Amino acid sequence: MKAIRIKEFGGPEVMKLEEVPDLKPGAGQVVVRLRAVGVNPVDTYMRAGTYPRKPSLPWTPGTDGAGTIESVGSGVSRFKSGDRVYIAGCLSGAYAEQSLCEERFVFPLPANVSFAQGAAMHIPYSTAFRALFHRAQARGGETVLIHGASGAVGIAAVQLARAAGLRVIGTAGSDRGRQLVTAEGAHEVLDHKAPGHFDEALALTGGRGYDVILEMLANVNLGRDLPILASKGRVVVVGNRGSAEIDARHTMTRDASILGMSMWNASPEEVISIHSALVAGLENKTLRPVIGQEIPLAEAARAHTAVMEAGAYGKIVLIP
Ligand code: NAP
């Protein structure tokens, strides 16, 4: 089979498509024939070698994908050859034609959901779910600002929050992105490039402020998020690419919380529980992953450049 292999950390060009041996499942494992692979910003940080988690080389990136079960190891009971599935992490790296996965981190892909949409599930949707419901403890009737709603995590958060009965305000940096955020369920949409958007965001709550803010770029926004929180408001730091300056007094006066969130910290039980809820959302069509770009696996380098560019529009997937 073919797989992307990285033999040295560096720019997107270090990713090379190579012929590698076919995968064989051990006990409790399955091999998935991938039809689509999710590209996440974290793949680019790891490829560059700048991320706290440094994989040993040679390395095949990727945790997300969807396809059909090719073979199953002994003791596997939930799947058989040919079943449509999506994966939530794998042992072998997902930028490939096959991936080796533990059975417990593989989930059924409903017939109405495409492989590309399945590849958009794991990191984006589980991050949005864990940030909203496990960390922020968001409840129906609350108001959430999804700061950076046009990307993969943002669209997932908009759909999840709307389905749970929150009032949803989303932001995007392009017209196309804002149209998408509205179409996917935000009650209001703002431009995070406009200097006055924090005032507009506060005005949309009648001056009360936000119960929850999901922050995709904390280094830019955290200092200005705090003054637009409601009493007992919670900001969840989902994305951050530098340091931020804050006035901590804004947290005191509101009994507010700044909550970090990394999917790496989720226990296996938590991941499995989150995906059980996500599969239900796919089945009842409250969750509808949006695919912005499909790029051939051989052009993974182009996907890594695209995922770091402004003007996000849903998910970027690779097609093996
Ligand atoms: P993505 O699809 O590339 O989306 C990036 C989002 O950030 C877009 O909506 C983009 O909007 C928005 N953005 C750009 N400038 C912004 C600003 N000044 N203020 C607010 N938002 C801004 O990436 P993703 O997969 O959704 O991931 C989003 C971030 O979360 C990334 O930094 C990623 O590394 C991080 N993440 C963290 C975890 C975790 O476990 N903590 C998990 C997944 C992702 P426009 O392009 O429309 O301007």
Residues whose N, C-alpha, C, O or C-beta is under 5 A from the ligand:
A	BS01	NAP	P41 V42 I123 T127 H147 G148 A149 S150 G151 A152 V153 G154 A172 G173 S174 G177 H192 M216 L217 V220 V237 V238 G239 N240 M261 S262 M263 V307 E309 A310 G311 A312 G314
